[in-house]
Amino acid sequence: MEADFDPEDKYSWYFGMLSRERTNNILLGQEHSGVFLVRESRTMPGDFVLCVKEDQKVSHYIINRIQASGNSRFKIGDKEFPDIPSLLNFYKTHYLDTTTLIKPAPRARLLCKYDFPGKDPEDLPFKRGDILEVISEDEEEWWTARNTNGQVGQIPVRYTQPIEQSQQTNTTAPRPQQQEYQQPDVRPSPIHDPYRAGLGVAMTNVPIQIQLPAKAQVILQRIPSAYDRRQLRLEVGDIVTVLKMNLNGQWEGISNGKEGIFPFTHIRFLTPEELRNLNT
């Protein structure tokens, strides 16, 4: 089969914060190899994962975001690209393991049960009976979707119902190991950086007792995905008001007047002396 997709159409291949299990369920149900999607990594915040049906398995290739001279580059295996569309275009004609990229995975579709006029600029208005495609399941009650005119925005999930039921897990198909990623053309190398290894590391920068909300200072720059409006942009030296410390390492707070989430590894709490200086 020849490749049949536009790498520049991010809403055709980007599936947001999709879990590994959901990804496997979607791709194992596809007939042909080369069907793929791109999701955000849950264990490596800020990075992405290229997930591909290859023969009777699903391969998960980590895409690392690299900051250089204020610009982002994306690395998969030993190859770097200026953006994800360039990466996908390359693997249209180059093999990952046993296949090239053929087409994005099909998306779930929703039938709108009620009218939704929308209240905020990021909302996607719709009428009863409209058909929408799910782009990403951002929160329990609010998802990102696209209508038949190509418009994308936030929708209330309660106003819709699935047109097709979710595909069931194929229990006879081999399952990839849960904590491994494949790399194209090269053997995977062990990960030594505890942050890159995931968020199962001890939170060594957190005082034993901390009263929230609490002030913290950014120690690592973070430029989040342009596709995820929940993530905070962090610049070294910025002050963040921490509102909630979630166990998954994605904390909630306010920076520069915007509320959102960020990795706990990118901040440190201010000392009492620093707090006094900040308030004077």
SERO-4910 file (N, C-alpha, C, O; in steps of 0.05 Angstrom, whole numbers):
BEGIN
 pado doro    nc1    nc2    nc3   cac1   cac2   cac3    cc1    cc2    cc3    oc1    oc2    oc3
  Met    A     17    -24      0      0      0      0     17     25      0     39     26     12
  Glu    A      8     46    -14     23     71    -14     12     89      8    -11     87     16
  Ala    A     30    107     17     22    125     39      0    143     29      0    153      7
  Asp    A    -20    147     46    -43    164     40    -50    182     63    -70    177     77
  Phe    A    -34    203     67    -40    222     88    -24    247     84     -3    247     71
  Asp    A    -33    269     95    -19    295     94     -6    300    121    -20    305    141
  Pro    A     21    299    122     35    303    148     29    331    160     31    334    184
  Glu    A     22    351    144     16    377    154    -11    379    168    -16    398    182
  Asp    A    -28    359    164    -55    359    177    -52    346    204    -56    322    207
  Lys    A    -44    361    224    -38    350    251    -63    337    263    -60    318    279
  Tyr    A    -87    346    255   -111    335    267   -118    308    255   -137    295    264
  Ser    A   -103    299    235   -108    272    225    -92    251    240   -101    228    243
  Trp    A    -69    259    252    -52    239    265    -47    245    295    -37    227    309
  Tyr    A    -53    269    305    -48    275    333    -72    267    350    -94    276    345
  Phe    A    -67    249    370    -88    239    387    -86    248    416   -101    238    433
  Gly    A    -69    267    422    -68    279    449    -57    260    469    -39    244    464
  Met    A    -67    262    494    -57    247    517    -71    220    518    -85    214    537
  Leu    A    -67    203    497    -79    177    496    -62    157    511    -37    158    509
  Ser    A    -75    139    526    -59    119    541    -48     98    522    -57     94    500
  Arg    A    -27     84    532    -15     63    516    -35     40    511    -36     29    489
  Glu    A    -51     34    531    -71     12    528    -92     19    507    -98      3    490
  Arg    A   -102     44    508   -121     53    488   -109     52    460   -122     44    441
  Thr    A    -84     61    459    -70     61    433    -68     33    421    -74     28    398
  Asn    A    -60     14    438    -58    -14    429    -85    -24    419    -86    -38    399
  Asn    A   -106    -18    434   -133    -27    426   -141    -16    398   -152    -31    382
  Ile    A   -135      9    393   -142     21    368   -126      9    345   -137      1    325
  Leu    A    -99      7    348    -82     -2    326    -83    -32    321    -81    -41    298
  Leu    A    -86    -48    342    -87    -77    338   -112    -85    323   -113   -106    311
  Gly    A   -133    -68    323   -157    -74    308   -156    -67    279   -175    -72    264
  Gln    A   -133    -55    270   -131    -47    242   -121    -71    225   -106    -88    234
  Glu    A   -130    -71    200   -124    -94    183    -96    -93    172    -83   -114    170
  His    A    -85    -69    166    -60    -67    152    -38    -56    170    -43    -40    189
  Ser    A    -13    -64    165     10    -51    178     13    -23    167      5    -17    144
  Gly    A     26     -6    183     31     21    174     10     41    183     14     65    179
  Val    A    -11     32    196    -31     50    208    -18     61    234     -7     46    249
  Phe    A    -20     87    238     -5     99    260    -21    122    273    -42    130    263
  Leu    A    -10    131    296    -19    156    308      4    167    325     23    153    331
  Val    A      1    192    332     21    205    350      6    214    375    -15    227    374
  Arg    A     17    206    398      5    214    423     26    228    441     50    226    434
  Glu    A     17    240    462     36    252    481     46    231    501     30    215    510
  Ser    A     71    232    507     82    213    527     73    220    555     74    243    563
  Arg    A     63    200    569     54    205    597     78    203    616     77    215    638
  Thr    A     98    187    610    121    183    628    143    203    622    161    206    639
  Met    A    143    216    599    163    235    591    149    261    582    148    266    558
  Pro    A    138    277    601    123    300    593    138    319    574    161    325    579
  Gly    A    124    328    553    136    345    533    146    330    509    150    342    488
  Asp    A    149    304    511    156    287    489    132    274    477    110    275    488
  Phe    A    135    262    453    113    249    439    121    219    434    144    211    438
  Val    A    101    204    425    105    176    418     92    170    391     68    176    388
  Leu    A    107    160    373     97    151    347     89    121    350    107    104    355
  Cys    A     64    115    347     54     88    351     44     76    325     28     88    311
  Val    A     55     53    318     50     41    291     43     12    293     55     -3    308
  Lys    A     23      4    277     17    -25    274     38    -37    256     40    -29    232
  Glu    A     54    -56    266     74    -70    250     69   -100    253     74   -111    274
  Asp    A     60   -112    231     53   -140    231     31   -145    252     10   -132    251
  Gln    A     36   -162    272     16   -168    292     22   -155    319     13   -164    340
  Lys    A     37   -133    319     43   -119    343     40    -89    339     37    -79    317
  Val    A     42    -74    362     42    -45    361     69    -36    371     77    -43    393
  Ser    A     83    -20    355    109     -9    363    105     19    373     90     35    361
  His    A    120     27    394    118     53    406    146     66    404    164     57    418
  Tyr    A    149     86    387    174    100    383    174    127    397    157    144    391
  Ile    A    192    131    416    192    156    430    204    178    412    224    174    398
  Ile    A    191    202    413    200    225    399    208    246    419    191    258    432
  Asn    A    234    250    423    244    270    443    244    298    432    253    303    409
  Arg    A    233    317    448    235    345    440    261    356    451    267    353    475
  Ile    A    277    369    434    303    379    441    302    409    437    295    419    416
  Gln    A    311    424    458    312    453    456    340    461    449    360    454    462
  Ala    A    343    477    428    369    487    419    366    515    408    351    520    388
  Ser    A    380    534    420    380    562    411    351    573    410    344    589    392
  Gly    A    335    565    429    308    576    430    288    562    411    265    569    411
  Asn    A    297    542    396    280    528    378    278    499    386    296    487    398
  Ser    A    255    487    379    251    458    384    258    442    360    253    449    337
  Arg    A    271    419    366    276    398    345    265    372    357    262    369    381
  Phe    A    260    353    339    248    328    348    265    304    339    272    301    315
  Lys    A    273    288    358    292    266    353    278    239    357    264    234    377
  Ile    A    281    222    337    271    194    339    294    176    331    304    178    309
  Gly    A    302    158    349    326    143    344    350    160    342    355    176    360
  Asp    A    365    158    319    389    175    315    384    197    295    403    209    285
  Lys    A    358    203    289    352    223    268    337    246    281    320    242    299
  Glu    A    343    271    272    330    295    282    315    309    260    323    308    236
  Phe    A    292    322    267    275    336    248    267    362    260    264    365    284
  Pro    A    261    382    243    253    409    253    225    408    265    218    425    281
  Asp    A    208    389    256    181    388    266    170    360    261    183    344    247
  Ile    A    148    354    273    136    327    271    126    321    242    130    298    233
  Pro    A    114    340    228    106    334    200    130    325    183    127    307    166
  Ser    A    154    337    187    177    329    172    185    300    179    193    285    161
  Leu    A    183    294    204    189    267    213    170    246    200    179    226    190
  Leu    A    144    252    201    125    234    189    129    231    159    126    210    148
  Asn    A    135    253    146    140    253    117    164    235    110    163    220     90
  Phe    A    184    235    127    208    219    123    201    189    124    210    173    107
  Tyr    A    184    182    144    177    154    147    154    145    129    145    122    132
  Lys    A    146    162    111    128    153     89    144    135     71    132    116     59
  Thr    A    170    140     68    186    125     48    209    110     61    225     97     47
  His    A    212    112     87    234     98    101    221     80    123    202     87    136
  Tyr    A    232     56    125    221     37    143    228     44    172    250     53    178
  Leu    A    209     39    190    214     40    219    227     14    227    251     13    232
  Asp    A    211     -7    229    221    -34    234    214    -51    210    231    -60    194
  Thr    A    187    -57    207    178    -74    185    160    -59    166    149    -71    147
  Thr    A    155    -33    171    136    -19    154    142     10    152    156     21    169
  Thr    A    132     23    131    132     52    130    105     62    141     88     46    148
  Leu    A    101     88    143     76     99    152     57    100    128     63    111    107
  Ile    A     33     89    131     13     88    110    -10    107    113    -16    123     95
  Lys    A    -22    107    136    -44    125    141    -50    127    171    -44    109    186
  Pro    A    -61    150    180    -68    153    208    -91    134    216   -107    126    199
  Ala    A    -92    127    242   -113    110    252   -140    125    250   -141    149    251
  Pro    A   -162    110    246   -188    123    245   -196    135    272   -187    125    293
  Arg    A   -211    156    272   -219    169    296   -247    161    305   -264    153    288
  Ala    A   -252    163    331   -279    159    341   -296    182    332   -287    205    329
  Arg    A   -321    176    326   -340    196    317   -363    199    338   -370    180    352
  Leu    A   -373    223    339   -394    230    359   -419    241    345   -417    256    325
  Leu    A   -442    234    355   -467    246    346   -476    266    367   -477    260    391
  Cys    A   -482    290    358   -490    311    377   -519    308    384   -536    308    367
  Lys    A   -525    306    410   -552    302    420   -567    328    424   -592    328    423
  Tyr    A   -553    350    429   -565    376    435   -550    398    420   -528    394    410
  Asp    A   -562    422    419   -548    445    409   -528    455    429   -533    454    453
  Phe    A   -505    464    420   -485    476    437   -475    502    423   -459    500    405
  Pro    A   -484    525    433   -476    550    419   -447    558    425   -435    574    410
  Gly    A   -435    548    447   -408    556    454   -408    582    470   -424    600    464
  Lys    A   -390    584    489   -388    608    505   -361    622    503   -359    646    504
  Asp    A   -340    606    500   -313    616    499   -301    614    471   -311    597    455
  Pro    A   -280    630    464   -269    629    437   -258    601    429   -258    594    406
  Glu    A   -250    585    450   -239    558    443   -261    537    439   -254    514    432
  Asp    A   -286    544    445   -308    525    442   -314    520    412   -309    537    395
  Leu    A   -325    496    406   -334    489    380   -364    486    380   -375    466    390
  Pro    A   -379    507    370   -408    505    370   -418    483    352   -405    476    332
  Phe    A   -441    471    359   -453    451    341   -483    450    345   -494    460    365
  Lys    A   -496    436    326   -525    433    327   -532    404    332   -516    386    327
  Arg    A   -555    399    342   -565    371    346   -564    357    319   -574    367    299
  Gly    A   -553    333    319   -551    317    294   -524    320    280   -519    304    262
  Asp    A   -508    340    287   -482    343    275   -464    319    282   -468    306    302
  Ile    A   -445    313    264   -425    292    268   -398    304    273   -389    322    258
  Leu    A   -384    295    294   -358    306    301   -338    284    303   -345    261    309
  Glu    A   -312    290    297   -290    272    301   -275    279    327   -271    303    332
  Val    A   -268    260    343   -253    265    368   -224    269    361   -211    251    349
  Ile    A   -213    292    369   -184    297    365   -168    288    389   -148    273    386
  Ser    A   -176    296    413   -163    287    437   -182    288    461   -199    306    462
  Glu    A   -179    269    479   -196    268    503   -182    282    525   -169    270    542
  Asp    A   -184    309    526   -168    326    543   -175    322    573   -158    319    590
  Glu    A   -201    323    578   -211    321    606   -235    303    605   -245    295    584
  Glu    A   -245    296    629   -268    278    630   -293    290    617   -308    276    604
  Glu    A   -297    316    621   -322    329    612   -318    345    586   -338    351    573
  Trp    A   -293    351    578   -288    368    555   -267    355    537   -245    349    546
  Trp    A   -274    351    512   -256    340    492   -251    360    469   -266    379    466
  Thr    A   -230    355    454   -225    371    430   -236    355    406   -230    331    404
  Ala    A   -251    368    389   -263    354    366   -262    371    341   -256    395    343
  Arg    A   -268    359    318   -268    373    293   -295    367    279   -304    344    278
  Asn    A   -306    388    267   -332    384    252   -326    379    223   -303    377    214
  Thr    A   -348    375    207   -345    368    179   -333    391    162   -325    386    140
  Asn    A   -333    415    173   -321    438    159   -292    442    166   -279    460    156
  Gly    A   -281    424    183   -253    426    190   -247    443    214   -224    447    221
  Gln    A   -268    455    226   -264    472    250   -259    455    274   -271    433    278
  Val    A   -240    464    291   -232    449    315   -237    465    340   -232    489    340
  Gly    A   -246    452    361   -250    466    387   -259    447    409   -260    423    405
  Gln    A   -264    459    432   -272    444    456   -302    439    455   -318    456    448
  Ile    A   -310    414    464   -338    407    464   -345    394    491   -328    381    503
  Pro    A   -370    398    501   -379    384    525   -386    355    518   -404    351    502
  Val    A   -373    335    530   -378    307    523   -406    299    528   -417    282    514
  Arg    A   -419    310    549   -446    302    556   -467    308    535   -489    297    534
  Tyr    A   -460    327    517   -478    334    496   -477    316    472   -490    320    452
  Thr    A   -460    295    473   -456    278    450   -458    248    458   -460    242    482
  Gln    A   -459    231    438   -457    202    443   -441    189    421   -441    198    398
  Pro    A   -426    167    427   -410    154    407   -427    142    385   -449    131    390
  Ile    A   -418    144    360   -432    131    338   -424    102    336   -441     85    330
  Glu    A   -398     96    341   -388     69    341   -376     63    368   -363     80    380
  Gln    A   -381     39    378   -370     31    404   -340     28    401   -329     21    380
  Ser    A   -325     33    423   -296     30    424   -289      1    417   -303    -18    426
  Gln    A   -268     -2    403   -258    -29    396   -249    -44    421   -237    -32    439
  Gln    A   -256    -70    422   -248    -86    445   -220    -96    443   -209    -99    421
  Thr    A   -207   -100    466   -180   -110    467   -178   -137    454   -194   -155    460
  Asn    A   -159   -141    437   -154   -167    424   -135   -183    443   -111   -178    442
  Thr    A   -146   -201    458   -131   -214    479   -111   -235    467    -93   -243    481
  Thr    A   -115   -242    442    -97   -262    430    -73   -250    417    -54   -264    411
  Ala    A    -73   -224    413    -51   -210    400    -29   -206    421    -34   -200    444
  Pro    A     -3   -207    412     19   -202    431     19   -174    440     13   -156    425
  Arg    A     24   -169    466     25   -143    478     53   -134    482     70   -149    491
  Pro    A     60   -109    474     87    -99    479     92    -95    508     73    -91    524
  Gln    A    118    -96    517    124    -91    545    117    -62    551    121    -44    535
  Gln    A    106    -59    575     94    -33    582    114    -10    585    106     13    580
  Gln    A    139    -15    591    157      7    596    179      8    575    200     20    580
  Glu    A    174     -2    552    195     -2    531    185     14    507    161     14    500
  Tyr    A    204     27    494    198     41    469    217     29    447    240     22    453
  Gln    A    207     27    423    224     19    401    238     44    390    230     67    394
  Gln    A    260     39    376    274     60    361    279     51    333    287     28    329
  Pro    A    274     67    313    278     59    285    307     57    279    323     74    285
  Asp    A    315     35    265    341     31    254    364     27    274    385     18    266
  Val    A    359     33    299    381     29    319    370     14    343    345     15    348
  Arg    A    387      1    358    379    -13    382    374      7    404    390     26    407
  Pro    A    352      3    419    347     22    441    370     22    461    381      1    468
  Ser    A    376     46    471    397     48    491    384     53    519    363     65    520
  Pro    A    398     45    540    386     49    567    384     78    574    400     94    565
  Ile    A    364     86    590    359    113    598    371    117    625    364    103    644
  His    A    389    137    628    403    141    653    392    165    668    393    166    693
  Asp    A    382    185    654    372    209    667    346    202    682    327    193    669
  Pro    A    344    207    708    320    199    723    295    213    714    273    202    716
  Tyr    A    298    238    703    274    252    693    264    239    668    240    235    664
  Arg    A    283    232    650    275    219    625    265    191    630    249    180    615
  Ala    A    274    178    652    265    151    658    236    151    667    224    129    669
  Gly    A    224    173    674    196    174    681    193    189    708    212    199    719
  Leu    A    168    190    717    162    205    741    159    187    765    147    194    785
  Gly    A    171    163    764    171    145    787    195    152    806    200    136    824
  Val    A    208    174    801    231    182    818    221    197    842    199    207    843
  Ala    A    238    197    862    231    211    887    230    241    882    246    252    867
  Met    A    210    255    894    207    283    891    226    297    910    217    307    931
  Thr    A    252    298    904    272    308    922    271    338    926    283    348    946
  Asn    A    257    353    909    256    382    912    232    391    927    225    415    927
  Val    A    217    372    939    193    379    953    197    378    984    205    357    994
  Pro    A    193    399    998    195    398   1027    175    378   1039    155    372   1027
  Ile    A    182    367   1062    165    347   1074    137    358   1080    117    344   1075
  Gln    A    136    383   1090    110    395   1094    109    421   1079    128    438   1081
  Ile    A     88    425   1064     86    449   1048     56    457   1048     39    440   1044
  Gln    A     51    482   1053     24    492   1053     17    504   1026     31    522   1016
  Leu    A     -4    495   1014    -12    505    988    -34    526    992    -51    523   1010
  Pro    A    -35    546    974    -17    551    952     11    560    962     14    572    983
  Ala    A     32    554    946     59    561    953     74    571    929     69    563    906
  Lys    A     93    589    934    108    601    913    133    584    906    146    573    924
  Ala    A    139    582    880    162    567    871    175    582    848    162    599    835
  Gln    A    200    575    843    215    588    821    222    567    799    228    544    806
  Val    A    219    575    774    225    557    752    256    554    750    270    574    749
  Ile    A    265    529    748    293    523    746    300    511    719    324    509    711
  Leu    A    280    502    704    284    491    677    264    503    658    240    504    664
  Gln    A    273    511    634    254    522    614    236    500    604    245    477    601
  Arg    A    212    506    599    193    487    587    175    501    567    160    519    573
  Ile    A    178    492    541    160    502    520    142    479    513    150    461    499
  Pro    A    117    480    522     99    457    518     90    453    489     94    470    472
  Ser    A     77    431    485     66    425    459     46    446    451     30    455    467
  Ala    A     47    454    426     28    474    416     -1    463    415    -20    478    412
  Tyr    A     -3    436    417    -29    423    415    -42    419    442    -65    409    444
  Asp    A    -28    425    464    -39    421    491    -40    447    506    -20    458    515
  Arg    A    -64    458    507    -68    484    520    -68    483    550    -70    504    563
  Arg    A    -67    459    562    -67    457    591    -39    462    603    -37    470    626
  Gln    A    -18    456    587      9    458    598     18    487    599     13    503    581
  Leu    A     32    494    621     43    521    625     70    524    611     86    505    611
  Arg    A     75    547    599    101    553    589    117    564    613    108    582    627
  Leu    A    141    554    616    158    562    639    185    572    628    198    560    612
  Glu    A    193    595    639    219    607    633    235    608    659    224    614    681
  Val    A    261    603    658    278    602    681    275    629    696    278    650    684
  Gly    A    270    627    722    267    651    738    238    659    743    233    675    761
  Asp    A    220    649    727    191    656    731    182    646    759    193    627    770
  Ile    A    162    659    770    150    651    795    124    636    789    107    647    774
  Val    A    121    613    801     97    597    797     83    594    824     96    588    845
  Thr    A     57    598    825     41    592    849     31    564    847     13    559    830
  Val    A     41    546    863     33    517    862      6    514    876      4    522    900
  Leu    A    -14    504    862    -40    500    874    -46    472    882    -60    467    902
  Lys    A    -35    453    868    -40    424    874    -17    407    865     -6    412    843
  Met    A     -8    388    882     14    370    876      3    342    870     -1    327    889
  Asn    A     -1    336    845    -12    310    837     10    288    838     33    294    833
  Leu    A      2    264    845     21    242    848     34    234    822     56    222    822
  Asn    A     21    240    799     33    233    773     55    252    765     67    249    743
  Gly    A     62    272    782     84    291    775     75    314    759     91    333    755
  Gln    A     50    315    749     40    338    734     25    355    754      2    349    761
  Trp    A     38    377    763     26    394    784      9    416    771     12    421    747
  Glu    A     -8    428    787    -25    450    778    -17    476    791    -10    477    814
  Gly    A    -17    497    775     -9    523    786    -15    546    767    -28    543    746
  Ile    A     -5    570    775     -9    594    760     18    607    755     34    611    773
  Ser    A     22    615    730     47    629    722     40    650    702     27    645    682
  Asn    A     49    675    707     43    697    688     13    700    682      6    706    660
  Gly    A     -3    695    703    -32    699    700    -47    677    687    -71    679    683
  Lys    A    -33    655    680    -46    632    667    -45    608    685    -24    602    697
  Glu    A    -68    594    687    -69    570    704    -66    545    686    -78    544    664
  Gly    A    -51    526    695    -47    502    680    -31    481    695    -28    483    719
  Ile    A    -20    462    680     -4    440    693     25    442    683     30    453    662
  Phe    A     43    429    698     71    430    691     85    407    707     75    398    727
  Pro    A    109    398    697    124    377    711    137    388    737    148    410    736
  Phe    A    135    374    759    146    383    784    176    387    783    188    402    798
  Thr    A    189    372    764    218    373    762    229    400    753    253    405    754
  His    A    211    418    743    219    443    731    219    466    751    225    489    743
  Ile    A    212    461    776    210    483    795    223    476    822    228    452    827
  Arg    A    228    496    838    237    491    866    221    511    883    216    534    875
  Phe    A    214    503    907    199    521    925    218    542    936    242    537    941
  Leu    A    208    566    939    223    588    950    227    584    980    210    573    995
  Thr    A    251    592    990    257    592   1018    242    614   1032    233    633   1019
  Pro    A    239    613   1059    226    635   1074    239    662   1068    225    682   1066
  Glu    A    265    663   1066    279    688   1061    272    698   1033    268    722   1030
  Glu    A    272    681   1014    265    689    987    236    699    986    230    718    971
  Leu    A    218    687   1001    191    696   1002    189    724   1013    173    740   1004
  Arg    A    204    729   1035    204    756   1047    214    777   1027    202    798   1024
  Asn    A    235    770   1012    246    789    992    226    793    970    224    815    958
  Leu    A    211    772    963    192    774    941    169    792    948    158    806    931
  Asn    A    162    793    974    139    808    983    147    837    991    129    853    997
  Thr    A    172    843    991    181    871    999    184    889    975    191    912    978
***
